Amino acid sequence: MTRVDPAPSRARKPKKKRGVSPLTVVGVLLLVIGLGCLGYIGWQYFGTNVVSQRAFSEERTNLREQWKQPDSDPVTSEPGAAVPGDAVALMRIPKLGDDYEVPVLKGTDPGTLARGLGWYEETAQPGEVGNFAVAGHRVTHGEPFAKLLELEVGDTVVVETRKAIYTYTITQAPKDVTVKDSETWPLDPVPGKSGQKPTEAILTLTTCTDLFRSPDRSIGFAELTNTENK
């Protein structure tokens, strides 16, 4: 009997590994970018508010402690003696709530505006004849001026310094005046009348018109109506 060898088995060819699809790579990249954008937006609109609110509280506490020190301290005597970044006053706006009290710091750079309201250094001091001008964020970084456009003619703004409490009364509602951020006339000693010598103490409040970044600014004006020495 003739022996028949079994037929040789066919060797299986190894499967080729499929490479990563370009569409998959693009999809992952878009997902990462999207998550990054959401994270950034979340930080800007929520995270910065938490950090800034804490900074507001610290600045308020520190300023009140400084006011308790002797008048001989040049940094805490008057706003004009402060250096950029120092808190010089506290601002209260009754219409925005009984607990509304935000520190006013000298300067308007981003770092300063993240810790409170910013006082334009080239303008008058609180209570002084001339234009005391202040800027603040409407959104992000504590959003101290989030509801500024709700102010109407007749509403009051209280500014407290080491030696006095000044009450200003709104004469031009912020919602009624919009300018480009390149316009500087609102900071003039007499807004809109360049070169004219001021004869009264006024307050100018500036903030972004829109809830998102824009070149438009809303401007409110107020006049000093009462001074209470401390």
PyRosetta script that sets phi, psi and omega in degrees:
from pyrosetta import init, pose_from_sequence

init()
pose = pose_from_sequence("MTRVDPAPSRARKPKKKRGVSPLTVVGVLLLVIGLGCLGYIGWQYFGTNVVSQRAFSEERTNLREQWKQPDSDPVTSEPGAAVPGDAVALMRIPKLGDDYEVPVLKGTDPGTLARGLGWYEETAQPGEVGNFAVAGHRVTHGEPFAKLLELEVGDTVVVETRKAIYTYTITQAPKDVTVKDSETWPLDPVPGKSGQKPTEAILTLTTCTDLFRSPDRSIGFAELTNTENK")
pose.set_psi(1, 129.8)
pose.set_omega(1, -178.2)
pose.set_phi(2, -83.5)
pose.set_psi(2, 131.9)
pose.set_omega(2, 179.6)
pose.set_phi(3, -84.9)
pose.set_psi(3, 130.7)
pose.set_omega(3, 179.4)
pose.set_phi(4, -107.5)
pose.set_psi(4, 120.4)
pose.set_omega(4, 178.2)
pose.set_phi(5, -71.7)
pose.set_psi(5, 141.1)
pose.set_omega(5, 178.1)
pose.set_phi(6, -62.8)
pose.set_psi(6, 150.3)
pose.set_omega(6, -179.2)
pose.set_phi(7, -64.9)
pose.set_psi(7, 135.1)
pose.set_omega(7, -179.7)
pose.set_phi(8, -61.4)
pose.set_psi(8, 136.1)
pose.set_omega(8, 179.1)
pose.set_phi(9, -72.3)
pose.set_psi(9, 145.6)
pose.set_omega(9, 178.8)
pose.set_phi(10, -77.4)
pose.set_psi(10, 128.8)
pose.set_omega(10, 178.9)
pose.set_phi(11, -69.6)
pose.set_psi(11, 132.5)
pose.set_omega(11, 178.8)
pose.set_phi(12, -77.1)
pose.set_psi(12, 131.4)
pose.set_omega(12, 177.6)
pose.set_phi(13, -76.6)
pose.set_psi(13, 134.3)
pose.set_omega(13, 178.7)
pose.set_phi(14, -62.9)
pose.set_psi(14, 139.1)
pose.set_omega(14, -179.9)
pose.set_phi(15, -71.4)
pose.set_psi(15, 139.1)
pose.set_omega(15, 177.8)
pose.set_phi(16, -76.9)
pose.set_psi(16, 131.5)
pose.set_omega(16, 176.5)
pose.set_phi(17, -72.2)
pose.set_psi(17, 130.0)
pose.set_omega(17, 179.8)
pose.set_phi(18, -78.0)
pose.set_psi(18, 132.5)
pose.set_omega(18, 178.4)
pose.set_phi(19, -73.6)
pose.set_psi(19, 166.2)
pose.set_omega(19, 179.1)
pose.set_phi(20, -71.5)
pose.set_psi(20, 129.4)
pose.set_omega(20, -178.9)
pose.set_phi(21, -67.3)
pose.set_psi(21, 138.1)
pose.set_omega(21, 175.6)
pose.set_phi(22, -55.6)
pose.set_psi(22, -34.5)
pose.set_omega(22, 179.1)
pose.set_phi(23, -65.3)
pose.set_psi(23, -34.9)
pose.set_omega(23, 178.0)
pose.set_phi(24, -65.4)
pose.set_psi(24, -43.2)
pose.set_omega(24, 179.1)
pose.set_phi(25, -61.0)
pose.set_psi(25, -46.1)
pose.set_omega(25, 179.4)
pose.set_phi(26, -61.8)
pose.set_psi(26, -42.4)
pose.set_omega(26, -179.9)
pose.set_phi(27, -61.3)
pose.set_psi(27, -43.7)
pose.set_omega(27, 179.3)
pose.set_phi(28, -64.5)
pose.set_psi(28, -42.6)
pose.set_omega(28, 179.4)
pose.set_phi(29, -61.3)
pose.set_psi(29, -44.0)
pose.set_omega(29, 179.0)
pose.set_phi(30, -63.5)
pose.set_psi(30, -37.7)
pose.set_omega(30, 178.2)
pose.set_phi(31, -63.9)
pose.set_psi(31, -45.2)
pose.set_omega(31, 179.2)
pose.set_phi(32, -62.5)
pose.set_psi(32, -44.6)
pose.set_omega(32, 179.1)
pose.set_phi(33, -62.3)
pose.set_psi(33, -42.8)
pose.set_omega(33, 179.8)
pose.set_phi(34, -61.7)
pose.set_psi(34, -44.8)
pose.set_omega(34, 178.4)
pose.set_phi(35, -63.5)
pose.set_psi(35, -38.2)
pose.set_omega(35, 177.8)
pose.set_phi(36, -63.1)
pose.set_psi(36, -42.2)
pose.set_omega(36, 179.4)
pose.set_phi(37, -64.5)
pose.set_psi(37, -43.3)
pose.set_omega(37, 178.1)
pose.set_phi(38, -62.6)
pose.set_psi(38, -39.2)
pose.set_omega(38, 178.3)
pose.set_phi(39, -64.3)
pose.set_psi(39, -42.0)
pose.set_omega(39, 179.9)
pose.set_phi(40, -64.2)
pose.set_psi(40, -45.1)
pose.set_omega(40, 180.0)
pose.set_phi(41, -63.4)
pose.set_psi(41, -41.9)
pose.set_omega(41, 178.7)
pose.set_phi(42, -61.2)
pose.set_psi(42, -41.0)
pose.set_omega(42, 178.2)
pose.set_phi(43, -65.4)
pose.set_psi(43, -45.4)
pose.set_omega(43, -178.2)
pose.set_phi(44, -61.8)
pose.set_psi(44, -45.1)
pose.set_omega(44, -172.4)
pose.set_phi(45, -92.2)
pose.set_psi(45, -12.4)
pose.set_omega(45, 179.1)
pose.set_phi(46, -127.9)
pose.set_psi(46, -50.4)
pose.set_omega(46, -177.6)
pose.set_phi(47, -61.6)
pose.set_psi(47, -45.8)
pose.set_omega(47, -178.6)
pose.set_phi(48, -65.0)
pose.set_psi(48, -29.8)
pose.set_omega(48, 179.2)
pose.set_phi(49, -66.4)
pose.set_psi(49, -40.9)
pose.set_omega(49, 179.5)
pose.set_phi(50, -63.5)
pose.set_psi(50, -47.4)
pose.set_omega(50, -179.1)
pose.set_phi(51, -63.5)
pose.set_psi(51, -43.7)
pose.set_omega(51, -176.9)
pose.set_phi(52, -70.0)
pose.set_psi(52, -38.3)
pose.set_omega(52, 178.4)
pose.set_phi(53, -61.2)
pose.set_psi(53, -37.4)
pose.set_omega(53, 176.8)
pose.set_phi(54, -65.7)
pose.set_psi(54, -40.1)
pose.set_omega(54, 178.9)
pose.set_phi(55, -65.8)
pose.set_psi(55, -38.9)
pose.set_omega(55, 177.7)
pose.set_phi(56, -56.9)
pose.set_psi(56, -47.0)
pose.set_omega(56, -177.8)
pose.set_phi(57, -62.7)
pose.set_psi(57, -42.9)
pose.set_omega(57, 179.8)
pose.set_phi(58, -64.8)
pose.set_psi(58, -41.8)
pose.set_omega(58, -179.5)
pose.set_phi(59, -65.1)
pose.set_psi(59, -41.0)
pose.set_omega(59, 178.1)
pose.set_phi(60, -60.7)
pose.set_psi(60, -47.5)
pose.set_omega(60, -178.6)
pose.set_phi(61, -63.0)
pose.set_psi(61, -46.1)
pose.set_omega(61, -179.0)
pose.set_phi(62, -63.3)
pose.set_psi(62, -40.2)
pose.set_omega(62, -178.4)
pose.set_phi(63, -65.7)
pose.set_psi(63, -43.1)
pose.set_omega(63, 179.3)
pose.set_phi(64, -64.6)
pose.set_psi(64, -35.0)
pose.set_omega(64, 176.8)
pose.set_phi(65, -66.7)
pose.set_psi(65, -38.8)
pose.set_omega(65, 178.6)
pose.set_phi(66, -64.7)
pose.set_psi(66, -37.6)
pose.set_omega(66, -178.4)
pose.set_phi(67, -64.8)
pose.set_psi(67, -21.1)
pose.set_omega(67, 179.3)
pose.set_phi(68, -79.5)
pose.set_psi(68, -12.8)
pose.set_omega(68, -179.0)
pose.set_phi(69, -77.5)
pose.set_psi(69, 160.7)
pose.set_omega(69, 179.7)
pose.set_phi(70, -57.7)
pose.set_psi(70, 151.6)
pose.set_omega(70, -179.7)
pose.set_phi(71, -62.1)
pose.set_psi(71, -16.0)
pose.set_omega(71, -177.5)
pose.set_phi(72, -69.0)
pose.set_psi(72, -14.2)
pose.set_omega(72, 179.4)
pose.set_phi(73, -74.0)
pose.set_psi(73, 110.9)
pose.set_omega(73, -174.6)
pose.set_phi(74, -65.9)
pose.set_psi(74, -27.8)
pose.set_omega(74, -177.2)
pose.set_phi(75, -73.4)
pose.set_psi(75, -31.4)
pose.set_omega(75, -174.4)
pose.set_phi(76, -105.5)
pose.set_psi(76, 5.2)
pose.set_omega(76, -176.3)
pose.set_phi(77, -74.9)
pose.set_psi(77, -57.0)
pose.set_omega(77, -178.5)
pose.set_phi(78, -140.0)
pose.set_psi(78, 152.9)
pose.set_omega(78, -179.6)
pose.set_phi(79, -53.3)
pose.set_psi(79, -37.2)
pose.set_omega(79, -177.5)
pose.set_phi(80, -65.5)
pose.set_psi(80, -19.4)
pose.set_omega(80, -179.6)
pose.set_phi(81, -87.3)
pose.set_psi(81, -8.3)
pose.set_omega(81, -177.7)
pose.set_phi(82, -74.6)
pose.set_psi(82, 159.5)
pose.set_omega(82, 175.3)
pose.set_phi(83, -101.6)
pose.set_psi(83, 158.9)
pose.set_omega(83, -179.5)
pose.set_phi(84, -52.4)
pose.set_psi(84, 133.2)
pose.set_omega(84, -179.3)
pose.set_phi(85, 98.7)
pose.set_psi(85, -16.0)
pose.set_omega(85, 179.3)
pose.set_phi(86, -80.0)
pose.set_psi(86, 144.2)
pose.set_omega(86, 173.7)
pose.set_phi(87, -74.4)
pose.set_psi(87, 137.1)
pose.set_omega(87, -176.3)
pose.set_phi(88, -123.7)
pose.set_psi(88, -17.0)
pose.set_omega(88, -176.3)
pose.set_phi(89, -161.3)
pose.set_psi(89, 171.1)
pose.set_omega(89, 173.8)
pose.set_phi(90, -121.9)
pose.set_psi(90, 135.7)
pose.set_omega(90, 179.7)
pose.set_phi(91, -112.8)
pose.set_psi(91, 130.4)
pose.set_omega(91, 175.1)
pose.set_phi(92, -122.2)
pose.set_psi(92, 137.8)
pose.set_omega(92, 178.2)
pose.set_phi(93, -127.2)
pose.set_psi(93, 97.8)
pose.set_omega(93, -174.5)
pose.set_phi(94, -49.8)
pose.set_psi(94, -38.5)
pose.set_omega(94, -177.7)
pose.set_phi(95, -64.4)
pose.set_psi(95, -24.4)
pose.set_omega(95, -177.7)
pose.set_phi(96, -91.2)
pose.set_psi(96, 8.0)
pose.set_omega(96, 175.2)
pose.set_phi(97, 121.8)
pose.set_psi(97, 150.4)
pose.set_omega(97, -178.9)
pose.set_phi(98, -66.2)
pose.set_psi(98, -25.4)
pose.set_omega(98, -177.9)
pose.set_phi(99, -96.2)
pose.set_psi(99, 8.0)
pose.set_omega(99, -180.0)
pose.set_phi(100, -78.0)
pose.set_psi(100, 112.2)
pose.set_omega(100, 176.6)
pose.set_phi(101, -153.0)
pose.set_psi(101, 112.2)
pose.set_omega(101, -174.1)
pose.set_phi(102, -121.1)
pose.set_psi(102, 135.1)
pose.set_omega(102, 177.6)
pose.set_phi(103, -69.5)
pose.set_psi(103, 144.7)
pose.set_omega(103, 175.0)
pose.set_phi(104, -107.9)
pose.set_psi(104, 123.2)
pose.set_omega(104, -177.3)
pose.set_phi(105, -112.0)
pose.set_psi(105, 152.5)
pose.set_omega(105, -179.7)
pose.set_phi(106, -76.1)
pose.set_psi(106, 120.9)
pose.set_omega(106, -180.0)
pose.set_phi(107, 111.6)
pose.set_psi(107, 160.5)
pose.set_omega(107, -178.9)
pose.set_phi(108, -131.8)
pose.set_psi(108, 24.0)
pose.set_omega(108, 177.5)
pose.set_phi(109, -73.0)
pose.set_psi(109, 161.7)
pose.set_omega(109, -177.0)
pose.set_phi(110, -53.9)
pose.set_psi(110, -40.9)
pose.set_omega(110, -179.7)
pose.set_phi(111, -63.3)
pose.set_psi(111, -39.2)
pose.set_omega(111, 179.3)
pose.set_phi(112, -69.2)
pose.set_psi(112, -43.7)
pose.set_omega(112, -179.1)
pose.set_phi(113, -67.7)
pose.set_psi(113, -13.7)
pose.set_omega(113, 176.3)
pose.set_phi(114, -83.4)
pose.set_psi(114, -8.4)
pose.set_omega(114, -177.7)
pose.set_phi(115, -115.5)
pose.set_psi(115, 1.6)
pose.set_omega(115, 179.2)
pose.set_phi(116, 160.3)
pose.set_psi(116, -159.1)
pose.set_omega(116, 173.9)
pose.set_phi(117, -83.3)
pose.set_psi(117, 154.2)
pose.set_omega(117, -178.5)
pose.set_phi(118, -112.0)
pose.set_psi(118, 132.3)
pose.set_omega(118, 177.3)
pose.set_phi(119, -96.1)
pose.set_psi(119, 124.1)
pose.set_omega(119, 176.0)
pose.set_phi(120, -66.7)
pose.set_psi(120, 113.9)
pose.set_omega(120, -172.1)
pose.set_phi(121, -59.8)
pose.set_psi(121, -29.7)
pose.set_omega(121, -176.8)
pose.set_phi(122, -79.5)
pose.set_psi(122, -3.7)
pose.set_omega(122, -178.8)
pose.set_phi(123, -97.9)
pose.set_psi(123, 176.1)
pose.set_omega(123, -175.9)
pose.set_phi(124, -65.0)
pose.set_psi(124, 161.7)
pose.set_omega(124, 176.0)
pose.set_phi(125, -80.4)
pose.set_psi(125, 163.3)
pose.set_omega(125, 177.6)
pose.set_phi(126, -56.0)
pose.set_psi(126, 132.1)
pose.set_omega(126, 178.3)
pose.set_phi(127, 79.2)
pose.set_psi(127, -8.3)
pose.set_omega(127, -177.9)
pose.set_phi(128, -82.3)
pose.set_psi(128, 149.3)
pose.set_omega(128, 174.3)
pose.set_phi(129, -61.9)
pose.set_psi(129, 129.1)
pose.set_omega(129, -175.3)
pose.set_phi(130, 128.1)
pose.set_psi(130, -159.4)
pose.set_omega(130, -173.8)
pose.set_phi(131, -113.7)
pose.set_psi(131, 106.4)
pose.set_omega(131, 174.7)
pose.set_phi(132, -88.0)
pose.set_psi(132, 106.8)
pose.set_omega(132, -172.8)
pose.set_phi(133, -109.7)
pose.set_psi(133, 136.2)
pose.set_omega(133, -175.5)
pose.set_phi(134, -133.2)
pose.set_psi(134, 141.9)
pose.set_omega(134, 178.1)
pose.set_phi(135, -120.2)
pose.set_psi(135, 153.2)
pose.set_omega(135, 178.0)
pose.set_phi(136, -159.4)
pose.set_psi(136, 153.4)
pose.set_omega(136, 178.6)
pose.set_phi(137, -72.2)
pose.set_psi(137, 141.5)
pose.set_omega(137, 173.4)
pose.set_phi(138, -92.1)
pose.set_psi(138, -31.5)
pose.set_omega(138, 173.5)
pose.set_phi(139, -134.0)
pose.set_psi(139, 156.1)
pose.set_omega(139, -178.4)
pose.set_phi(140, 64.6)
pose.set_psi(140, 164.9)
pose.set_omega(140, 176.3)
pose.set_phi(141, 49.9)
pose.set_psi(141, 48.0)
pose.set_omega(141, 177.0)
pose.set_phi(142, 87.3)
pose.set_psi(142, -14.6)
pose.set_omega(142, -179.9)
pose.set_phi(143, 33.3)
pose.set_psi(143, 58.5)
pose.set_omega(143, -178.1)
pose.set_phi(144, -63.9)
pose.set_psi(144, -24.8)
pose.set_omega(144, 179.2)
pose.set_phi(145, -107.4)
pose.set_psi(145, 29.8)
pose.set_omega(145, -178.6)
pose.set_phi(146, -56.9)
pose.set_psi(146, -35.6)
pose.set_omega(146, -176.6)
pose.set_phi(147, -112.1)
pose.set_psi(147, 21.3)
pose.set_omega(147, -177.4)
pose.set_phi(148, -59.5)
pose.set_psi(148, -35.2)
pose.set_omega(148, -176.8)
pose.set_phi(149, -71.2)
pose.set_psi(149, -3.6)
pose.set_omega(149, 176.0)
pose.set_phi(150, -84.3)
pose.set_psi(150, -13.6)
pose.set_omega(150, -179.3)
pose.set_phi(151, -68.2)
pose.set_psi(151, 143.3)
pose.set_omega(151, 180.0)
pose.set_phi(152, -126.7)
pose.set_psi(152, 166.6)
pose.set_omega(152, 178.1)
pose.set_phi(153, -57.1)
pose.set_psi(153, 131.3)
pose.set_omega(153, -179.0)
pose.set_phi(154, 101.9)
pose.set_psi(154, -19.3)
pose.set_omega(154, 175.8)
pose.set_phi(155, -69.4)
pose.set_psi(155, 155.6)
pose.set_omega(155, -176.2)
pose.set_phi(156, -112.1)
pose.set_psi(156, 153.7)
pose.set_omega(156, 175.7)
pose.set_phi(157, -130.2)
pose.set_psi(157, 125.0)
pose.set_omega(157, -176.8)
pose.set_phi(158, -107.8)
pose.set_psi(158, 127.8)
pose.set_omega(158, 179.3)
pose.set_phi(159, -119.9)
pose.set_psi(159, 119.1)
pose.set_omega(159, -179.0)
pose.set_phi(160, -107.8)
pose.set_psi(160, 130.4)
pose.set_omega(160, 174.0)
pose.set_phi(161, -116.7)
pose.set_psi(161, -174.5)
pose.set_omega(161, -178.8)
pose.set_phi(162, -59.3)
pose.set_psi(162, -36.6)
pose.set_omega(162, -171.0)
pose.set_phi(163, -110.7)
pose.set_psi(163, -10.7)
pose.set_omega(163, -176.0)
pose.set_phi(164, -155.9)
pose.set_psi(164, 163.6)
pose.set_omega(164, 174.4)
pose.set_phi(165, -120.9)
pose.set_psi(165, 118.6)
pose.set_omega(165, -176.6)
pose.set_phi(166, -107.3)
pose.set_psi(166, 132.2)
pose.set_omega(166, 177.5)
pose.set_phi(167, -111.8)
pose.set_psi(167, 121.8)
pose.set_omega(167, 177.2)
pose.set_phi(168, -108.1)
pose.set_psi(168, 146.6)
pose.set_omega(168, 179.0)
pose.set_phi(169, -116.0)
pose.set_psi(169, 129.4)
pose.set_omega(169, -177.7)
pose.set_phi(170, -62.1)
pose.set_psi(170, 127.3)
pose.set_omega(170, 176.8)
pose.set_phi(171, -111.1)
pose.set_psi(171, -19.9)
pose.set_omega(171, 177.7)
pose.set_phi(172, -140.1)
pose.set_psi(172, 113.9)
pose.set_omega(172, -175.6)
pose.set_phi(173, -66.6)
pose.set_psi(173, 139.0)
pose.set_omega(173, -179.6)
pose.set_phi(174, -57.4)
pose.set_psi(174, -31.7)
pose.set_omega(174, -178.0)
pose.set_phi(175, -69.5)
pose.set_psi(175, -14.4)
pose.set_omega(175, -175.2)
pose.set_phi(176, -96.9)
pose.set_psi(176, -8.2)
pose.set_omega(176, -177.5)
pose.set_phi(177, -127.0)
pose.set_psi(177, 119.8)
pose.set_omega(177, 177.7)
pose.set_phi(178, -128.4)
pose.set_psi(178, 130.6)
pose.set_omega(178, 179.7)
pose.set_phi(179, -133.8)
pose.set_psi(179, 165.2)
pose.set_omega(179, 173.4)
pose.set_phi(180, -77.7)
pose.set_psi(180, 152.3)
pose.set_omega(180, -177.8)
pose.set_phi(181, -67.2)
pose.set_psi(181, -10.8)
pose.set_omega(181, 178.8)
pose.set_phi(182, -86.1)
pose.set_psi(182, -12.3)
pose.set_omega(182, -178.9)
pose.set_phi(183, -81.1)
pose.set_psi(183, 132.5)
pose.set_omega(183, -175.8)
pose.set_phi(184, -110.8)
pose.set_psi(184, -5.3)
pose.set_omega(184, -175.7)
pose.set_phi(185, -59.8)
pose.set_psi(185, -28.7)
pose.set_omega(185, 178.0)
pose.set_phi(186, -63.1)
pose.set_psi(186, -16.5)
pose.set_omega(186, -179.1)
pose.set_phi(187, -96.1)
pose.set_psi(187, -1.6)
pose.set_omega(187, 178.3)
pose.set_phi(188, -62.2)
pose.set_psi(188, 152.5)
pose.set_omega(188, 176.8)
pose.set_phi(189, -52.5)
pose.set_psi(189, -37.4)
pose.set_omega(189, 171.7)
pose.set_phi(190, -122.9)
pose.set_psi(190, 98.0)
pose.set_omega(190, -173.9)
pose.set_phi(191, -51.2)
pose.set_psi(191, 127.6)
pose.set_omega(191, 179.1)
pose.set_phi(192, 84.6)
pose.set_psi(192, -2.5)
pose.set_omega(192, -179.1)
pose.set_phi(193, -131.5)
pose.set_psi(193, 71.3)
pose.set_omega(193, -176.2)
pose.set_phi(194, -56.4)
pose.set_psi(194, 133.4)
pose.set_omega(194, 177.6)
pose.set_phi(195, 88.1)
pose.set_psi(195, -12.3)
pose.set_omega(195, -179.0)
pose.set_phi(196, -80.0)
pose.set_psi(196, 137.9)
pose.set_omega(196, -179.7)
pose.set_phi(197, -77.1)
pose.set_psi(197, 128.8)
pose.set_omega(197, -178.4)
pose.set_phi(198, -72.7)
pose.set_psi(198, 148.9)
pose.set_omega(198, 178.1)
pose.set_phi(199, -124.3)
pose.set_psi(199, -4.3)
pose.set_omega(199, 179.5)
pose.set_phi(200, -140.7)
pose.set_psi(200, 160.7)
pose.set_omega(200, 178.9)
pose.set_phi(201, -91.8)
pose.set_psi(201, 125.0)
pose.set_omega(201, 179.2)
pose.set_phi(202, -128.4)
pose.set_psi(202, 164.8)
pose.set_omega(202, 178.7)
pose.set_phi(203, -124.7)
pose.set_psi(203, 132.6)
pose.set_omega(203, 175.9)
pose.set_phi(204, -116.5)
pose.set_psi(204, 128.6)
pose.set_omega(204, 179.8)
pose.set_phi(205, -113.1)
pose.set_psi(205, 127.4)
pose.set_omega(205, -178.4)
pose.set_phi(206, -126.7)
pose.set_psi(206, 142.7)
pose.set_omega(206, 177.2)
pose.set_phi(207, -158.9)
pose.set_psi(207, 169.7)
pose.set_omega(207, 177.6)
pose.set_phi(208, -67.3)
pose.set_psi(208, 140.6)
pose.set_omega(208, 178.7)
pose.set_phi(209, -73.7)
pose.set_psi(209, -41.0)
pose.set_omega(209, -175.8)
pose.set_phi(210, -100.0)
pose.set_psi(210, 161.4)
pose.set_omega(210, 179.7)
pose.set_phi(211, -76.1)
pose.set_psi(211, -16.1)
pose.set_omega(211, 175.1)
pose.set_phi(212, -113.0)
pose.set_psi(212, 166.4)
pose.set_omega(212, -176.1)
pose.set_phi(213, -56.4)
pose.set_psi(213, 129.4)
pose.set_omega(213, 179.4)
pose.set_phi(214, -154.7)
pose.set_psi(214, 163.5)
pose.set_omega(214, -180.0)
pose.set_phi(215, -85.5)
pose.set_psi(215, 1.4)
pose.set_omega(215, -177.5)
pose.set_phi(216, -92.8)
pose.set_psi(216, 143.4)
pose.set_omega(216, 179.1)
pose.set_phi(217, -127.2)
pose.set_psi(217, 137.8)
pose.set_omega(217, 174.5)
pose.set_phi(218, -95.3)
pose.set_psi(218, 136.6)
pose.set_omega(218, -174.5)
pose.set_phi(219, -125.2)
pose.set_psi(219, 129.3)
pose.set_omega(219, 174.7)
pose.set_phi(220, -118.1)
pose.set_psi(220, 145.1)
pose.set_omega(220, 179.8)
pose.set_phi(221, -122.1)
pose.set_psi(221, 145.5)
pose.set_omega(221, 178.3)
pose.set_phi(222, -144.2)
pose.set_psi(222, 157.0)
pose.set_omega(222, 178.5)
pose.set_phi(223, -118.1)
pose.set_psi(223, 148.1)
pose.set_omega(223, -179.9)
pose.set_phi(224, -70.0)
pose.set_psi(224, 123.1)
pose.set_omega(224, -178.2)
pose.set_phi(225, -118.4)
pose.set_psi(225, -10.0)
pose.set_omega(225, 178.4)
pose.set_phi(226, -160.5)
pose.set_psi(226, 141.9)
pose.set_omega(226, 176.9)
pose.set_phi(227, -129.7)
pose.set_psi(227, 126.2)
pose.set_omega(227, 178.5)
pose.set_phi(228, -120.3)
pose.set_psi(228, 110.7)
pose.set_omega(228, 178.9)
pose.set_phi(229, -73.7)
pose.set_psi(229, 141.4)
pose.set_omega(229, -177.1)
pose.set_phi(230, -91.8)
pose.dump_pdb("model.pdb")
